[in-house]
Amino acid sequence: MAEEQACCVVSVSGPPDASEPPAGPWSCSGVILSRRPGLVLCQGAVFAPFLRDGPDAWAQPRALLPDALRPCLRLLVLQPPAGTRAPALGLDAPAAAAAARSPAGGSRQHEARLLALVPCGAFQQALARAFGQAERWRFGGEAAEDDRRALHWFAWLRVPGLDSPGGGWTARANASCLRKGEGLLACGSPFGALCPDLFLNTLSRGVVSNLAGEENALILTDARCLPGTEGGGAFLPSPAGPRLVAVIAASFCWKGAEWVGLTLLCSLAAILGSSASVLDEAGVAVPPVPGRVAAVQAGGGQDPLGWAALVECGAAWGSGVLLAPRLLLTCRHVVEAGAPLCVTLAPGPSWAATVLGGHVVFATEESSPFDVAVVELEESVPGFVPPRLADTFLPGEEVSVVGFGALGRACGPSVTAGVLSAVVAVAGRPVMLQTTCAVHGGSSGGPLVSSRSGRLLGIVASNTRDTGAGATYPHLNFCIPITVLQPPVTRYRRTGNPAAFAALNRAGEGARAAWRLQRQPGPPRGPPSKL
C-alpha cells in the first residue's frame, strides 16, 4: 500500500563510548516526503537526548541546525523492502499476508544527516489555545515525563539512499479541507526501531475527531497509535490513492489522570510553511500542497454536529442533543448542580455558534437507572432539522459519538467512531447500548449516531471506570437507547406536561441491574460490580 511505502523508522545513536547522553539508539517513526532528493520528516523529540543545551534548546524560536546536537551521531532510516506488501504470486491471501510480515524479509537501512530541527509556530499556537496548562494535559505514555516544549518541533533529514531519478514528492493534501468525522488512516511503527520486522509501518484507521488553529494546524484523531509511532503519517483515503495530510505528534493524550483515547497530529501544510526558509537554504524546491474537495458525508443528509450542544451548569459541564428547536436532552449528572443553565450550540447550516439560556423541565431521580434530564431552551433554534430516530439496533454496526468531552468549548464538539458492541435487552426491549467509541469526561449527554443511516441511536451516559485499579476505559461506554426516550418525548411535545417522563423513574429491576453493571435478577447474585 502506498502509505506503508511512504513511512519509515528513524533511529539516532551516539558514539559507542558515550555515557552522557545515553548512546541510544533512540527512535521514532518518519515519513518519506521526497525521493528526488531523498527527504524524511519526523518528530523532533527523538533528538532531545542529544541536544548540546539540553531541553532549554526547545525554547528557541528559530530552527536548530546540526551544530545544536552533540557530535558524531549516527542517523539511520529503515524502510520496508520494496514490494513486501504486494500479493505474493501463487499464494492465497493469508499466505501472502504472512509472507509480507516475514522477519526474513528484513528492512532496508540508509544513512541520513540532519538538515535542521524546525518549530511549527501555527501548531504551537493551536496547542496553547486547545490544551490549557490548568487542565494538566500530558502527551505520551501513562508514566511519561514528557516535555511539551518539544511537541511542535520536527526534524528534516537528508537521505541520499532514498534518491531516485524517477522519484518525486509523496502525494499530499491540505488539512484546511478536513471535516470532523472524516476518515483517516494512520501509519507508524509501534516502539520505533525495537522490532521493525514485526511492527514496521503498522496501520490504524480512525476519523478526524477535532480541529484547531490556523488552517487546521492541529488535528485530533481516534486512530489508535502506540508509543514509537510519533513522526508517522496520517493519510486521507481517496480514489486516486492515499494522500499524506498530517504527521503524528503524540500517540497518547492525558487530561489529568484520564486517558482520552485520542492521537495528536500536526498538519503537514503547517510544517512545510514553517520549514520554507530551511528547505530553501538547502536548495529544496517544495511543490505546493494541493487543496482537496471534501467528499460528501454519508448519513442521508443528517448532520450530527448540528444536534450537539455544550451544556454548562455552574462548574459542571457536559454535552446534549437537540431533538426539536427548543428541546434538548442531556444527563441528569450534568445539570444536577441546580445553577443557571448555559447551552452553546455548534454552528449549523442555518445558524452561527449560539449561546442560549435554558431550564430543566425534568430530571430522573437518583434511583432511576436512566441518567436523563430534559431542557427547554429560552429561544428556538432557527432552521433546525431534527434528527431521525432509530427503532432498531444492529450489534457490530459502525457508529459515532459527538460531544464536548475533554476539550470542552475550546474546539467545539469532537467526533469519535467505533462499533455498536452490544445491545443489552430486558424482556426483549433494549435498555443499554455499548460502543467502542472513545468517550471521556464531558461527553455525557451527547448523541450516538449510526454511521450508515445517520439516525440517532441514543445518548451517551458514561464510560467505564475500574474503581479497584483507578483506571478509565474510554473505549467501553454506555448509552441510553433512543427507544427508551422517544415515547415520553412524544407525549411531552403533545401535552407539554413533564409528567410524561415519570415512567423513566419506574424502570424495572432488570434495567436497574444492567445499569449497575450487575447480573440480571435471580439467583445466584454476585458481589457488587467494581465497574
C-alpha positions as CSV (number, residue, x, y, z in Angstrom):
1,M,0.0,0.0,0.0
2,A,1.2,3.5,-0.8
3,E,1.0,4.8,2.7
4,E,3.2,2.0,4.0
5,Q,5.9,2.7,1.4
6,A,5.8,6.4,2.4
7,C,6.7,5.7,6.0
8,C,9.8,4.6,7.8
9,V,11.7,4.4,11.1
10,V,14.3,7.0,12.2
11,S,17.0,5.8,14.6
12,V,19.5,8.1,16.4
13,S,22.5,6.9,18.4
14,G,25.6,8.5,19.8
15,P,29.2,7.2,19.8
16,P,29.6,3.8,21.4
17,D,31.8,5.1,24.2
18,A,29.4,8.0,25.1
19,S,27.9,7.9,28.6
20,E,26.1,11.2,28.6
21,P,23.7,11.4,27.0
22,P,22.8,7.7,26.5
23,A,24.3,6.3,23.3
24,G,20.8,5.0,22.2
25,P,19.6,4.2,19.8
26,W,16.6,6.4,20.2
27,S,13.9,6.0,17.6
28,C,10.6,7.1,16.2
29,S,8.6,6.8,13.0
30,G,9.0,9.1,10.0
31,V,7.6,9.9,6.6
32,I,9.4,9.9,3.3
33,L,8.3,13.1,1.7
34,S,10.5,13.1,-1.4
35,R,12.7,10.8,-3.4
36,R,14.2,13.5,-5.5
37,P,16.0,14.5,-3.3
38,G,15.5,11.8,-0.6
39,L,13.9,13.7,2.3
40,V,12.4,12.3,5.6
41,L,10.4,14.2,8.1
42,C,10.0,13.0,11.7
43,Q,9.1,14.3,15.2
44,G,11.9,16.4,16.7
45,A,11.7,15.0,20.2
46,V,13.8,11.9,19.2
47,F,16.8,14.2,19.2
48,A,16.2,15.5,22.8
49,P,18.9,13.4,24.5
50,F,21.5,14.7,22.1
51,L,21.0,18.5,22.3
52,R,24.1,20.4,23.4
53,D,22.0,22.8,25.5
54,G,19.6,20.2,26.8
55,P,15.8,20.8,27.0
56,D,16.4,24.6,27.0
57,A,17.1,24.4,23.3
58,W,13.4,23.9,22.6
59,A,12.7,27.4,23.8
60,Q,14.5,28.8,20.7
61,P,12.0,30.5,18.3
62,R,14.1,29.6,15.2
63,A,15.3,26.4,13.6
64,L,18.1,24.4,15.2
65,L,21.0,23.4,12.8
66,P,23.1,20.3,13.1
67,D,25.7,22.1,15.3
68,A,23.0,22.2,18.1
69,L,23.5,18.5,18.5
70,R,26.3,16.6,20.1
71,P,28.9,15.4,17.6
72,C,29.4,12.0,16.0
73,L,25.7,11.0,16.0
74,R,24.6,8.2,13.7
75,L,21.2,8.6,11.9
76,L,19.6,5.7,10.2
77,V,16.4,5.4,8.3
78,L,14.7,2.0,8.0
79,Q,12.1,1.3,5.3
80,P,10.3,-1.9,4.2
81,P,11.8,-3.9,1.4
82,A,10.3,-2.9,-2.0
83,G,7.3,-5.0,-2.8
84,T,6.9,-6.7,0.6
85,R,3.2,-5.7,0.8
86,A,2.3,-6.8,-2.7
87,P,0.4,-10.0,-3.1
88,A,2.7,-13.0,-3.5
89,L,2.4,-14.9,-6.7
90,G,0.7,-18.3,-6.2
91,L,-0.2,-17.7,-2.6
92,D,-3.7,-17.3,-1.2
93,A,-4.4,-14.1,0.8
94,P,-3.5,-15.4,4.3
95,A,-0.2,-16.8,3.0
96,A,0.6,-13.6,1.1
97,A,-0.1,-11.6,4.3
98,A,2.2,-13.9,6.3
99,A,4.9,-13.5,3.7
100,A,4.6,-9.7,3.8
101,R,5.4,-9.8,7.5
102,S,8.1,-12.4,7.4
103,P,11.0,-11.4,9.6
104,A,13.3,-13.0,7.0
105,G,12.3,-10.1,4.7
106,G,14.3,-7.7,6.8
107,S,14.3,-3.9,6.1
108,R,16.4,-1.6,4.1
109,Q,18.7,0.8,6.0
110,H,20.1,4.1,4.9
111,E,22.5,6.6,6.4
112,A,21.0,10.1,7.0
113,R,22.1,13.5,8.1
114,L,20.1,16.2,9.8
115,L,19.2,19.3,7.8
116,A,17.5,21.1,10.7
117,L,15.1,20.9,13.6
118,V,12.2,23.3,12.8
119,P,9.5,24.6,15.2
120,C,5.9,24.8,13.7
121,G,4.5,28.0,15.0
122,A,0.9,27.5,13.9
123,F,0.8,24.2,15.7
124,Q,2.4,25.6,18.8
125,Q,-0.3,28.4,18.9
126,A,-3.1,25.9,18.5
127,L,-1.7,23.7,21.2
128,A,-1.6,26.6,23.7
129,R,-5.3,27.5,22.9
130,A,-6.7,24.0,22.9
131,F,-4.8,22.4,25.8
132,G,-4.8,24.7,28.8
133,Q,-2.0,24.3,31.3
134,A,-4.5,24.4,34.2
135,E,-6.1,21.2,32.9
136,R,-2.9,19.2,33.4
137,W,-2.7,17.9,29.8
138,R,0.2,15.4,29.2
139,F,1.2,13.8,26.0
140,G,2.8,10.3,25.8
141,G,2.6,7.1,27.9
142,E,0.9,7.0,31.3
143,A,4.2,7.5,33.2
144,A,5.9,9.6,30.6
145,E,7.7,12.7,31.9
146,D,7.3,14.4,28.5
147,D,8.4,17.9,27.7
148,R,5.6,19.9,26.0
149,R,8.2,22.2,24.6
150,A,9.3,19.6,22.1
151,L,5.8,18.8,20.7
152,H,5.9,21.4,18.0
153,W,9.4,20.6,16.7
154,F,10.0,18.4,13.6
155,A,13.2,17.2,12.0
156,W,14.2,17.2,8.4
157,L,16.7,14.5,7.3
158,R,18.6,14.2,4.0
159,V,18.8,10.6,3.0
160,P,20.9,10.1,-0.2
161,G,20.0,6.4,-0.2
162,L,16.4,7.3,-1.0
163,D,17.3,9.3,-4.1
164,S,15.5,8.1,-7.2
165,P,15.9,9.7,-10.7
166,G,12.2,9.0,-11.4
167,G,11.0,9.9,-7.9
168,G,9.1,12.8,-6.7
169,W,7.1,14.1,-3.7
170,T,4.7,11.9,-1.8
171,A,1.0,12.7,-2.6
172,R,-0.2,15.2,-0.1
173,A,-3.4,17.1,0.9
174,N,-4.1,20.3,2.7
175,A,-5.6,19.9,6.2
176,S,-7.6,23.1,5.7
177,C,-10.1,20.9,3.8
178,L,-10.6,18.4,6.6
179,R,-14.0,18.0,8.3
180,K,-14.8,16.4,11.6
181,G,-15.9,12.8,11.2
182,E,-13.9,12.3,8.0
183,G,-11.9,9.0,7.8
184,L,-8.1,8.9,8.3
185,L,-5.5,6.2,8.1
186,A,-2.5,6.4,10.4
187,C,0.7,4.7,9.6
188,G,3.6,4.4,12.1
189,S,5.9,1.8,13.7
190,P,5.0,1.0,17.3
191,F,8.1,1.0,19.6
192,G,10.1,2.6,16.8
193,A,13.2,0.5,16.0
194,L,12.6,-2.1,18.7
195,C,11.4,-4.8,16.3
196,P,10.9,-3.4,12.8
197,D,10.5,-6.8,11.2
198,L,7.2,-7.1,13.1
199,F,6.0,-3.6,13.6
200,L,7.3,-1.5,10.7
201,N,4.6,0.7,9.3
202,T,1.5,-0.6,11.1
203,L,-1.8,0.8,10.0
204,S,-4.7,2.1,12.2
205,R,-8.0,3.5,11.0
206,G,-9.9,6.4,12.6
207,V,-11.7,9.7,12.0
208,V,-10.9,13.3,12.3
209,S,-12.1,13.9,15.9
210,N,-11.4,17.6,16.2
211,L,-9.5,20.5,14.6
212,A,-7.9,23.7,15.9
213,G,-5.6,26.5,14.8
214,E,-5.0,28.3,11.5
215,E,-6.0,26.2,8.5
216,N,-6.4,23.2,10.9
217,A,-2.8,23.1,12.0
218,L,-3.8,20.8,14.9
219,I,-5.8,17.7,14.3
220,L,-7.1,15.1,16.8
221,T,-7.9,11.6,15.6
222,D,-9.3,8.5,17.3
223,A,-7.0,6.2,15.2
224,R,-5.2,4.1,17.8
225,C,-1.5,4.7,17.8
226,L,1.2,3.5,20.2
227,P,4.5,4.9,21.5
228,G,7.0,5.0,18.7
229,T,4.5,6.0,16.0
230,E,5.3,9.7,16.6
231,G,6.6,11.1,13.3
232,G,4.5,8.7,11.3
233,G,1.9,9.8,8.8
234,A,-1.9,10.4,8.7
235,F,-3.4,9.8,5.3
236,L,-6.7,10.7,3.6
237,P,-8.1,7.9,1.6
238,S,-9.1,8.9,-1.9
239,P,-10.0,7.2,-5.2
240,A,-6.6,8.3,-6.6
241,G,-4.8,6.8,-3.6
242,P,-4.0,7.9,-0.1
243,R,-2.7,11.5,0.5
244,L,-0.5,12.5,3.4
245,V,-2.2,15.2,5.4
246,A,-0.5,15.3,8.8
247,V,2.3,13.9,11.0
248,I,1.8,12.2,14.3
249,A,3.0,14.5,17.1
250,A,1.9,12.4,20.2
251,S,0.4,9.0,20.3
252,F,-1.4,9.4,23.7
253,C,-3.2,12.4,25.3
254,W,-3.9,12.5,29.0
255,K,-6.1,15.0,30.8
256,G,-5.0,14.8,34.4
257,A,-5.2,11.0,35.2
258,E,-7.7,10.3,32.3
259,W,-6.5,8.8,29.0
260,V,-8.8,10.4,26.4
261,G,-8.1,7.9,23.7
262,L,-7.1,10.4,21.0
263,T,-3.9,10.9,19.0
264,L,-2.4,14.4,18.3
265,L,-1.5,15.3,14.7
266,C,0.2,18.3,13.1
267,S,-0.8,19.4,9.7
268,L,1.8,18.7,7.0
269,A,1.0,22.0,5.3
270,A,1.7,23.9,8.6
271,I,5.1,22.1,8.9
272,L,6.0,22.9,5.3
273,G,5.1,26.5,5.9
274,S,7.3,26.8,8.9
275,S,10.2,25.0,7.1
276,A,10.2,27.0,3.9
277,S,13.3,29.0,4.6
278,V,15.3,26.0,5.9
279,L,14.4,24.0,2.8
280,D,15.1,26.9,0.5
281,E,18.6,27.2,2.0
282,A,19.1,23.5,1.4
283,G,18.2,24.0,-2.2
284,V,15.0,22.0,-1.9
285,A,12.0,23.3,-4.0
286,V,8.8,22.2,-2.4
287,P,5.8,22.0,-4.7
288,P,2.6,23.5,-3.2
289,V,0.3,21.2,-1.2
290,P,-2.8,20.8,-3.3
291,G,-6.2,21.6,-1.9
292,R,-8.9,19.0,-1.9
293,V,-12.7,18.9,-2.3
294,A,-14.1,17.1,0.7
295,A,-16.2,14.1,0.0
296,V,-20.0,14.2,0.7
297,Q,-20.6,12.9,4.2
298,A,-22.7,9.7,4.4
299,G,-25.8,9.6,6.6
300,G,-28.7,10.7,4.4
301,G,-28.1,14.4,4.8
302,Q,-28.2,14.3,8.6
303,D,-25.6,16.4,10.4
304,P,-24.9,15.1,14.0
305,L,-22.6,18.1,14.6
306,G,-25.7,20.3,14.3
307,W,-27.5,18.4,17.0
308,A,-24.8,18.6,19.6
309,A,-24.6,21.3,22.3
310,L,-22.3,22.2,25.2
311,V,-24.3,22.3,28.4
312,E,-22.9,24.2,31.4
313,C,-24.4,24.3,34.8
314,G,-22.3,26.2,37.4
315,A,-18.9,24.4,37.5
316,A,-20.3,21.3,35.8
317,W,-20.4,20.8,32.0
318,G,-21.3,18.1,29.6
319,S,-23.0,17.6,26.2
320,G,-26.5,17.5,25.0
321,V,-28.5,16.6,21.9
322,L,-31.2,18.7,20.3
323,L,-34.4,16.9,19.4
324,A,-36.5,19.9,18.5
325,P,-35.9,23.7,18.0
326,R,-36.3,24.2,21.8
327,L,-36.0,20.7,23.3
328,L,-32.7,19.3,24.4
329,L,-31.7,16.0,26.2
330,T,-28.7,15.6,28.4
331,C,-27.7,13.6,31.5
332,R,-29.0,14.4,35.0
333,H,-25.5,14.5,36.4
334,V,-24.6,17.3,34.1
335,V,-27.3,19.7,35.4
336,E,-27.9,18.4,39.0
337,A,-26.0,21.4,40.5
338,G,-29.2,23.4,40.0
339,A,-27.3,26.5,38.8
340,P,-28.4,28.6,35.8
341,L,-28.0,26.7,32.5
342,C,-26.0,27.9,29.6
343,V,-26.3,26.0,26.3
344,T,-23.8,26.6,23.5
345,L,-24.9,25.3,20.1
346,A,-22.3,24.3,17.5
347,P,-22.7,26.1,14.2
348,G,-25.4,24.7,11.9
349,P,-26.5,25.2,8.3
350,S,-28.9,28.0,9.3
351,W,-27.2,29.5,12.4
352,A,-23.9,30.6,13.7
353,A,-22.4,29.4,17.0
354,T,-25.1,30.4,19.5
355,V,-25.3,30.7,23.3
356,L,-28.8,30.3,24.8
357,G,-30.3,30.0,28.3
358,G,-32.5,27.1,29.3
359,H,-34.2,25.5,32.2
360,V,-34.6,21.9,33.3
361,V,-38.2,20.7,33.0
362,F,-37.5,17.1,34.1
363,A,-34.6,15.1,35.6
364,T,-34.7,11.5,36.6
365,E,-34.4,10.5,40.3
366,E,-31.1,9.2,41.6
367,S,-32.6,5.8,41.9
368,S,-33.5,5.7,38.2
369,P,-31.2,3.6,36.0
370,F,-31.6,6.2,33.3
371,D,-29.5,9.3,33.8
372,V,-31.6,11.8,31.9
373,A,-32.5,15.5,32.0
374,V,-34.8,17.4,29.7
375,V,-34.1,21.0,29.0
376,E,-36.3,23.7,27.4
377,L,-34.4,26.4,25.6
378,E,-35.4,30.1,26.0
379,E,-35.4,30.5,22.2
380,S,-35.9,28.3,19.2
381,V,-33.0,27.3,17.0
382,P,-33.8,28.8,13.6
383,G,-34.0,26.3,10.7
384,F,-33.2,23.3,12.9
385,V,-33.7,20.0,11.2
386,P,-34.5,17.3,13.9
387,P,-32.7,14.0,13.8
388,R,-34.3,10.9,12.6
389,L,-34.7,8.4,15.4
390,A,-33.7,4.7,15.2
391,D,-36.1,2.0,16.0
392,T,-33.7,-1.0,15.7
393,F,-30.1,-1.6,16.7
394,L,-27.6,-3.8,14.9
395,P,-24.7,-5.1,17.0
396,G,-21.5,-4.6,15.0
397,E,-22.7,-1.6,13.0
398,E,-20.4,1.4,12.7
399,V,-21.4,4.3,15.0
400,S,-20.0,7.6,16.1
401,V,-20.3,9.8,19.2
402,V,-20.4,13.6,19.1
403,G,-19.7,15.5,22.3
404,F,-17.7,18.2,24.1
405,G,-15.6,15.7,26.1
406,A,-12.2,16.6,27.3
407,L,-11.7,19.8,25.2
408,G,-15.0,21.5,26.3
409,R,-15.6,24.8,24.5
410,A,-12.0,25.1,23.2
411,C,-12.6,23.4,19.8
412,G,-16.3,22.7,19.5
413,P,-17.7,19.2,19.5
414,S,-15.4,16.2,18.9
415,V,-16.3,13.1,16.9
416,T,-15.2,9.6,17.7
417,A,-16.0,6.4,15.8
418,G,-16.4,2.8,16.7
419,V,-18.9,0.0,16.6
420,L,-22.1,-0.8,18.5
421,S,-20.5,-3.6,20.5
422,A,-23.6,-4.8,22.4
423,V,-27.3,-4.3,22.9
424,V,-28.5,-5.2,26.4
425,A,-32.2,-6.0,26.4
426,V,-34.6,-6.8,29.2
427,A,-37.8,-8.6,28.3
428,G,-36.9,-8.1,24.6
429,R,-36.6,-4.3,24.9
430,P,-33.1,-2.6,24.7
431,V,-32.2,-0.8,27.9
432,M,-28.5,-0.2,27.3
433,L,-26.2,0.2,24.3
434,Q,-22.4,-0.4,24.5
435,T,-19.9,1.1,22.0
436,T,-16.2,1.2,21.3
437,C,-16.1,4.9,20.5
438,A,-13.7,6.9,22.6
439,V,-15.8,8.6,25.3
440,H,-14.3,10.8,28.0
441,G,-15.3,13.4,30.7
442,G,-17.7,15.9,29.1
443,S,-19.2,13.6,26.5
444,S,-22.2,12.7,28.7
445,G,-25.5,13.6,27.0
446,G,-24.0,13.7,23.5
447,P,-25.6,11.8,20.6
448,L,-24.8,8.3,19.5
449,V,-25.3,8.1,15.7
450,S,-25.4,5.3,13.2
451,S,-22.7,6.0,10.6
452,R,-24.7,4.0,8.0
453,S,-28.1,5.6,8.3
454,G,-27.3,8.8,10.2
455,R,-30.1,8.1,12.7
456,L,-29.9,8.9,16.3
457,L,-29.4,5.7,18.3
458,G,-29.2,7.1,21.9
459,I,-27.4,9.5,24.2
460,V,-24.1,8.8,26.0
461,A,-24.4,8.2,29.7
462,S,-20.9,7.1,30.8
463,N,-17.7,5.4,30.0
464,T,-16.1,2.7,32.3
465,R,-14.0,3.2,35.4
466,D,-12.4,0.3,37.3
467,T,-12.7,1.6,40.9
468,G,-10.2,-1.0,42.0
469,A,-7.5,-0.1,39.6
470,G,-8.4,3.6,39.3
471,A,-8.4,3.3,35.5
472,T,-10.8,4.8,33.0
473,Y,-11.5,2.9,29.8
474,P,-12.7,5.3,27.1
475,H,-13.5,2.6,24.5
476,L,-16.1,0.8,26.7
477,N,-19.0,3.1,27.2
478,F,-22.8,3.0,27.8
479,C,-25.6,4.8,26.1
480,I,-29.4,5.1,26.7
481,P,-31.3,3.8,23.7
482,I,-33.5,6.4,22.0
483,T,-36.3,3.8,22.0
484,V,-36.4,4.3,25.8
485,L,-36.7,8.1,25.5
486,Q,-38.8,8.5,22.3
487,P,-42.3,7.6,23.8
488,P,-42.1,10.1,26.7
489,V,-40.6,12.8,24.4
490,T,-43.5,12.4,22.0
491,R,-46.0,12.6,24.9
492,Y,-44.3,15.7,26.3
493,R,-44.3,17.5,23.0
494,R,-48.0,16.8,22.6
495,T,-49.1,17.7,26.1
496,G,-46.4,20.0,27.5
497,N,-46.6,18.1,30.8
498,P,-43.3,17.0,32.3
499,A,-45.1,14.1,34.0
500,A,-44.7,12.3,30.6
501,F,-41.2,11.4,31.7
502,A,-42.1,10.0,35.1
503,A,-42.1,6.4,33.7
504,L,-38.3,6.7,33.5
505,N,-38.2,6.6,37.3
506,R,-40.3,3.4,37.3
507,A,-37.9,1.2,35.4
508,G,-37.9,-2.5,36.4
509,E,-35.2,-4.3,38.3
510,G,-33.7,-5.8,35.1
511,A,-32.8,-2.3,33.8
512,R,-31.5,-1.3,37.2
513,A,-29.2,-4.3,37.4
514,A,-27.9,-3.6,33.8
515,W,-27.0,0.0,34.6
516,R,-25.4,-1.1,37.9
517,L,-23.3,-3.4,35.7
518,Q,-24.5,-6.4,37.6
519,R,-26.1,-9.7,36.6
520,Q,-29.8,-9.8,35.8
521,P,-32.1,-10.5,38.8
522,G,-32.4,-14.0,40.1
523,P,-30.0,-16.5,41.8
524,P,-27.2,-16.7,42.0
525,R,-26.5,-13.0,42.8
526,G,-22.8,-11.9,42.6
527,P,-21.0,-9.3,44.5
528,P,-21.5,-5.6,43.6
529,S,-19.7,-4.7,40.4
530,K,-16.4,-2.8,40.8
531,L,-17.0,-1.0,37.5
